[in-house]
Amino acid sequence: MNSSDKREDRNLFDAKKPGTVTVPSEIAQNLKVADEDASFQYDESARNLVAEKPILAYILKSALDEYAEYTVQEIAEKFIEGEPEIKRTAVHQDHPDKKDGSGMMSGDDRVKGLPTADKSQRDGTIYYDIRFLAVLPQSGELIEIFVNVEIQNDDTPGYPIPKRGIYYAARMISSQRGTIFKDQEYGRIKKVVSIWICEDTANFRSDTINRYSFTEKCLRGEFHEEKQAYDLMTVVVMRLGSKGESSKDNAIRLLSKMFSMNLSYEEKLDTLQNEFQISVSREISEEVQNVCNLSTGVYSKGYDSGYDSGISAGEMKRARETAYELQDMGMSVEKIARAVKVSVDIVQEWLAERDKMLVK
């Protein structure tokens, strides 16, 4: 076999089984592109949905103590995007109080936000899903807060989510140099908050909210700095998962229902209007429809009874890929199951599906 034949052979599916015909890589690539395009569209619709002010208000109320005593309607109307010149960019006890009129929060108000790209010659460019300004009610004073919300399909991407959140928050602080403060004006640094919403979560981590922030520990003496001198960075991780739809926390329950594969488009719209008092605009309706249409295809790629086995779809997807590698090495189904920590039945299903990819 000459070198060109070898290159062509590498462009075919590499299953070495007698009596099978390999599938050209062009087909596999087209399938991959289609999957990636669906995932991109899903992520875009999910971001657009979360960027609606009423939904962000529920998130802020659950994530930050500063907003706990306010209704979500007050948060949406008074504290999100308090400054109008911001640029456009590439549970039960918590229900909003009824006010004049219908008491519904406007579904026509999507957050405009700040530039979503943060560039640094040394560290490269990072992209925020949603980045906007909020104002913090504190001591009768309005203080600007930078908030970015990230939507993660997998809460075990190979690194701890809090570490990435801390990195993003640190970048948001460093990016204030030259705009918010100059030279030695460190007293003008504004607080930043990085909120991570994880849709796909294993049972034992689902329906949870974890917050990470700076605290002061006085090692000697009685002196204490004012909290605003060091309370400049907060990271919040909200994990939805299978238990989220019945959560007692409004934000978890709202987000879980919006991203649920168990609820229909009509049920999700009804949830927004009647359970969470959010009027459904044309934009919200379209994004909910997109999420419903795209979610089945996106999640079926890695789901495989992940919730039933107690691990996330991302973990299950990596286990499946490992199982394929172990099979190619000649390992038995039983040993593969032990190695990737799933049942023999699941491994057999994976291998059977892999066989179907080959045209016999």
C-alpha positions as CSV (number, residue, x, y, z in Angstrom):
1,M,0.0,0.0,0.0
2,N,1.5,3.3,-1.0
3,S,1.4,6.5,1.1
4,S,-1.6,7.9,-0.7
5,D,-3.5,4.7,0.0
6,K,-2.6,4.9,3.6
7,R,-3.8,8.5,3.8
8,E,-7.1,7.5,2.2
9,D,-7.5,4.6,4.6
10,R,-7.0,6.9,7.5
11,N,-10.0,8.9,6.2
12,L,-12.4,6.0,6.8
13,F,-14.0,4.8,9.9
14,D,-11.4,2.6,11.6
15,A,-13.4,-0.4,12.8
16,K,-11.5,-3.5,11.9
17,K,-14.2,-6.0,11.7
18,P,-14.5,-8.7,8.9
19,G,-17.5,-8.5,6.7
20,T,-18.1,-4.8,7.1
21,V,-17.8,-1.8,4.8
22,T,-16.2,1.4,6.2
23,V,-18.0,4.7,5.9
24,P,-16.3,7.6,4.1
25,S,-15.0,10.4,6.4
26,E,-16.9,13.0,4.3
27,I,-20.2,11.5,5.6
28,A,-18.9,11.4,9.2
29,Q,-17.7,15.0,8.9
30,N,-21.1,16.2,7.5
31,L,-22.9,14.5,10.4
32,K,-20.5,16.1,12.8
33,V,-21.0,19.5,11.3
34,A,-24.8,19.1,11.5
35,D,-24.5,18.1,15.2
36,E,-22.3,21.0,16.0
37,D,-24.6,23.4,14.2
38,A,-27.6,22.2,16.2
39,S,-25.6,22.5,19.4
40,F,-24.6,26.1,18.4
41,Q,-28.2,27.1,17.7
42,Y,-29.4,25.5,20.9
43,D,-26.7,27.4,22.9
44,E,-27.6,30.6,21.2
45,S,-31.3,30.3,22.0
46,A,-30.6,29.3,25.6
47,R,-28.4,32.4,26.0
48,N,-31.1,34.6,24.5
49,L,-33.7,33.2,26.8
50,V,-31.6,33.6,29.9
51,A,-30.8,37.2,28.8
52,E,-34.4,38.3,29.4
53,K,-34.5,40.7,32.4
54,P,-37.2,38.8,34.3
55,I,-35.2,35.5,34.1
56,L,-32.0,37.3,35.1
57,A,-33.9,38.8,38.1
58,Y,-34.8,35.4,39.3
59,I,-31.2,34.3,39.0
60,L,-29.8,37.4,40.9
61,K,-32.4,36.9,43.7
62,S,-31.3,33.3,44.2
63,A,-27.6,33.8,43.7
64,L,-26.8,37.0,45.7
65,D,-27.8,38.0,49.2
66,E,-27.9,41.7,48.2
67,Y,-31.1,41.1,46.2
68,A,-32.8,38.6,48.6
69,E,-35.1,41.1,50.2
70,Y,-36.4,42.5,46.9
71,T,-39.0,41.0,44.6
72,V,-38.0,39.8,41.2
73,Q,-40.1,42.5,39.6
74,E,-38.2,45.2,41.5
75,I,-34.9,43.6,40.5
76,A,-35.9,43.5,36.9
77,E,-37.2,47.0,36.8
78,K,-34.7,48.8,39.0
79,F,-31.4,47.0,39.3
80,I,-30.6,45.4,35.9
81,E,-28.9,47.7,33.5
82,G,-29.4,50.8,35.6
83,E,-27.3,52.8,33.2
84,P,-29.0,53.4,29.8
85,E,-25.8,54.0,27.8
86,I,-24.7,50.4,28.0
87,K,-23.7,49.2,24.6
88,R,-25.5,46.4,22.7
89,T,-23.2,43.3,22.1
90,A,-21.7,40.5,19.6
91,V,-40.2,29.0,45.5
92,H,-43.0,30.1,46.2
93,Q,-42.5,32.9,48.7
94,D,-40.4,34.6,46.1
95,H,-43.1,35.3,43.6
96,P,-43.2,38.9,42.5
97,D,-45.6,41.1,44.4
98,K,-48.7,42.1,42.4
99,K,-48.7,45.8,41.5
100,D,-50.7,48.0,39.3
101,G,-52.1,46.4,36.2
102,S,-51.5,42.7,35.5
103,G,-48.4,42.4,37.7
104,M,-46.7,40.7,34.8
105,M,-43.0,41.4,34.1
106,S,-42.3,42.5,30.6
107,G,-41.0,39.9,28.3
108,D,-40.0,42.5,25.7
109,D,-36.9,43.6,27.6
110,R,-33.7,41.6,26.8
111,V,-30.5,42.8,28.5
112,K,-28.3,44.8,26.2
113,G,-25.1,44.2,28.1
114,L,-21.4,45.0,27.7
115,P,-18.9,43.8,25.1
116,T,-18.9,40.0,25.3
117,A,-15.2,39.6,24.3
118,D,-12.4,40.3,26.8
119,K,-9.1,40.7,25.0
120,S,-5.6,40.5,26.5
121,Q,-2.3,40.3,24.5
122,R,-0.9,38.0,27.2
123,D,-3.9,35.8,28.0
124,G,-5.8,35.8,24.6
125,T,-9.5,36.4,24.2
126,I,-12.2,34.9,26.3
127,Y,-15.9,35.2,25.5
128,Y,-18.8,35.7,28.0
129,D,-22.2,34.3,27.3
130,I,-24.0,37.2,28.8
131,R,-22.3,40.3,30.3
132,F,-24.3,43.2,31.6
133,L,-24.3,45.9,34.3
134,A,-26.5,45.7,37.4
135,V,-26.8,48.1,40.3
136,L,-26.4,46.9,43.8
137,P,-28.8,48.3,46.5
138,Q,-26.6,48.9,49.5
139,S,-26.8,51.5,52.2
140,G,-29.1,53.6,50.1
141,E,-26.4,53.8,47.4
142,L,-26.4,52.4,43.9
143,I,-23.2,50.6,43.0
144,E,-22.4,49.1,39.6
145,I,-21.9,45.3,39.4
146,F,-20.5,43.5,36.4
147,V,-22.2,40.1,36.0
148,N,-21.6,37.4,33.4
149,V,-23.8,34.3,33.1
150,E,-22.4,31.2,31.5
151,I,-24.5,28.3,30.4
152,Q,-22.8,24.9,30.7
153,N,-24.2,21.8,29.1
154,D,-21.8,19.7,31.2
155,D,-20.7,20.5,34.8
156,T,-17.7,18.1,34.6
157,P,-15.9,19.4,31.5
158,G,-12.5,18.1,32.7
159,Y,-11.8,20.9,35.2
160,P,-13.6,22.4,38.2
161,I,-16.3,24.9,37.2
162,P,-15.4,27.2,40.2
163,K,-11.8,27.6,38.9
164,R,-13.0,28.8,35.5
165,G,-15.5,31.1,37.2
166,I,-12.7,32.6,39.3
167,Y,-10.6,33.1,36.2
168,Y,-13.4,34.9,34.4
169,A,-14.1,37.1,37.4
170,A,-10.4,38.0,37.6
171,R,-10.4,39.0,34.0
172,M,-13.5,41.1,34.5
173,I,-11.6,42.9,37.3
174,S,-8.4,43.4,35.4
175,S,-10.3,44.7,32.3
176,Q,-11.5,47.6,34.4
177,R,-8.1,49.1,34.3
178,G,-8.1,52.1,32.0
179,T,-11.9,52.4,32.0
180,I,-13.1,52.2,35.6
181,F,-9.8,53.1,37.2
182,K,-6.3,54.3,36.2
183,D,-2.9,53.9,37.7
184,Q,-3.2,53.6,41.5
185,E,-7.0,54.2,41.7
186,Y,-7.7,50.7,43.0
187,G,-10.4,52.1,45.3
188,R,-12.6,52.5,42.3
189,I,-12.6,48.8,41.3
190,K,-16.2,47.5,41.0
191,K,-17.4,44.2,42.2
192,V,-17.8,41.4,39.6
193,V,-20.0,38.3,39.7
194,S,-19.6,35.2,37.6
195,I,-22.7,33.0,37.5
196,W,-22.6,29.6,35.9
197,I,-25.8,27.7,35.0
198,C,-25.2,24.0,34.5
199,E,-28.0,22.3,32.7
200,D,-26.7,18.7,32.7
201,T,-25.9,17.5,36.2
202,A,-25.7,14.1,37.9
203,N,-28.4,13.5,40.6
204,F,-26.3,14.0,43.6
205,R,-25.2,17.5,42.4
206,S,-28.5,18.6,40.9
207,D,-30.8,21.3,42.4
208,T,-27.9,23.0,44.1
209,I,-26.4,26.5,44.3
210,N,-22.8,27.0,45.5
211,R,-21.3,30.5,46.0
212,Y,-17.6,31.3,46.4
213,S,-16.3,34.7,47.6
214,F,-13.6,36.5,49.5
215,T,-14.0,36.7,53.3
216,E,-11.8,38.3,56.0
217,K,-10.2,36.3,58.7
218,C,-8.7,38.4,61.5
219,L,-5.5,36.5,62.6
220,R,-4.4,38.9,65.3
221,G,-6.0,42.0,66.9
222,E,-9.4,43.4,66.5
223,F,-9.2,45.5,63.4
224,H,-11.6,44.7,60.5
225,E,-11.7,46.3,57.0
226,E,-15.1,47.3,55.7
227,K,-16.6,44.5,53.6
228,Q,-16.7,46.6,50.4
229,A,-12.9,46.9,50.6
230,Y,-12.5,43.2,49.7
231,D,-15.9,41.9,48.6
232,L,-15.1,42.3,45.0
233,M,-15.4,38.9,43.4
234,T,-18.2,36.3,43.7
235,V,-18.6,33.1,41.7
236,V,-21.9,31.2,41.8
237,V,-22.6,27.7,40.3
238,M,-26.2,26.8,39.8
239,R,-26.8,23.1,38.9
240,L,-30.2,22.2,37.5
241,G,-30.4,18.5,36.7
242,S,-33.2,16.0,37.0
243,K,-34.5,17.3,40.4
244,G,-34.6,21.0,39.3
245,E,-38.1,21.0,37.9
246,S,-39.5,20.4,41.4
247,S,-37.0,22.6,43.2
248,K,-38.1,25.0,46.0
249,D,-35.8,27.6,44.6
250,N,-37.5,29.7,41.9
251,A,-34.4,30.2,39.7
252,I,-33.5,26.6,39.6
253,R,-37.1,25.5,39.0
254,L,-37.6,28.2,36.3
255,L,-34.4,27.3,34.4
256,S,-34.9,23.6,34.7
257,K,-38.4,23.8,33.3
258,M,-37.2,26.0,30.4
259,F,-34.5,23.5,29.5
260,S,-36.6,20.4,30.2
261,M,-37.2,17.7,27.6
262,N,-40.2,16.6,29.6
263,L,-42.3,19.7,29.0
264,S,-43.9,20.8,25.7
265,Y,-43.6,24.2,24.2
266,E,-47.1,25.1,25.3
267,E,-46.4,23.9,28.9
268,K,-43.2,26.1,29.1
269,L,-45.1,29.2,27.9
270,D,-47.8,28.5,30.5
271,T,-45.1,28.1,33.2
272,L,-43.6,31.5,32.3
273,Q,-46.9,33.3,32.4
274,N,-48.8,31.6,35.2
275,E,-46.1,30.3,37.5
276,F,-43.5,33.0,37.2
277,Q,-45.5,36.0,36.0
278,I,-43.4,36.7,32.9
279,S,-45.3,37.9,29.9
280,V,-44.4,36.0,26.7
281,S,-43.1,38.2,24.0
282,R,-42.6,37.1,20.4
283,E,-38.8,36.8,21.1
284,I,-39.3,34.6,24.1
285,S,-41.8,32.4,22.3
286,E,-39.3,31.9,19.5
287,E,-36.4,31.1,21.8
288,V,-38.5,28.6,23.8
289,Q,-39.6,27.0,20.5
290,N,-36.0,26.7,19.4
291,V,-34.9,25.2,22.7
292,C,-37.7,22.6,22.5
293,N,-36.9,21.7,18.9
294,L,-33.2,21.4,19.3
295,S,-32.9,20.0,22.8
296,T,-33.7,16.4,21.9
297,G,-31.1,16.1,19.2
298,V,-28.4,17.9,21.3
299,Y,-28.9,15.9,24.4
300,S,-29.4,12.5,22.8
301,K,-25.7,12.6,21.8
302,G,-24.6,12.1,25.3
303,Y,-27.5,11.2,27.5
304,D,-27.7,7.4,27.5
305,S,-29.4,7.0,30.9
306,G,-26.9,9.3,32.5
307,Y,-29.4,10.5,35.2
308,D,-30.4,6.9,36.0
309,S,-26.8,5.9,36.6
310,G,-26.1,9.0,38.7
311,I,-23.6,10.7,36.4
312,S,-24.0,13.5,33.9
313,A,-24.3,13.2,30.2
314,G,-20.9,14.7,29.7
315,E,-19.4,12.0,31.9
316,M,-21.4,9.3,30.2
317,K,-20.2,10.5,26.8
318,R,-16.6,10.3,27.8
319,A,-17.3,6.8,29.3
320,R,-18.7,5.7,26.0
321,E,-15.7,6.9,24.1
322,T,-13.4,5.1,26.5
323,A,-15.5,1.9,26.1
324,Y,-14.9,2.1,22.3
325,E,-11.2,2.4,22.8
326,L,-11.1,-0.5,25.2
327,Q,-13.2,-2.7,22.8
328,D,-10.6,-2.0,20.1
329,M,-7.9,-3.2,22.5
330,G,-9.8,-6.5,22.8
331,M,-11.2,-6.1,26.3
332,S,-14.4,-8.0,27.3
333,V,-17.7,-6.2,27.9
334,E,-17.6,-7.1,31.6
335,K,-14.1,-5.6,32.0
336,I,-15.1,-2.5,30.0
337,A,-18.2,-2.0,32.3
338,R,-16.0,-2.2,35.4
339,A,-13.4,0.2,33.9
340,V,-15.9,2.9,32.9
341,K,-18.2,2.3,35.9
342,V,-21.5,1.6,34.2
343,S,-23.6,-1.5,33.8
344,V,-22.9,-4.3,31.4
345,D,-26.2,-3.6,29.7
346,I,-25.3,0.0,28.9
347,V,-21.9,-1.0,27.5
348,Q,-23.7,-3.6,25.3
349,E,-26.1,-0.9,24.0
350,W,-23.1,1.4,23.2
351,L,-21.3,-1.3,21.3
352,A,-24.4,-2.4,19.4
353,E,-25.0,1.2,18.3
354,R,-21.4,1.5,17.2
355,D,-22.0,-1.6,15.0
356,K,-25.0,0.0,13.4
357,M,-22.7,2.9,12.2
358,L,-21.0,0.4,9.9
359,V,-22.8,-0.6,6.7
360,K,-22.8,-4.4,6.6
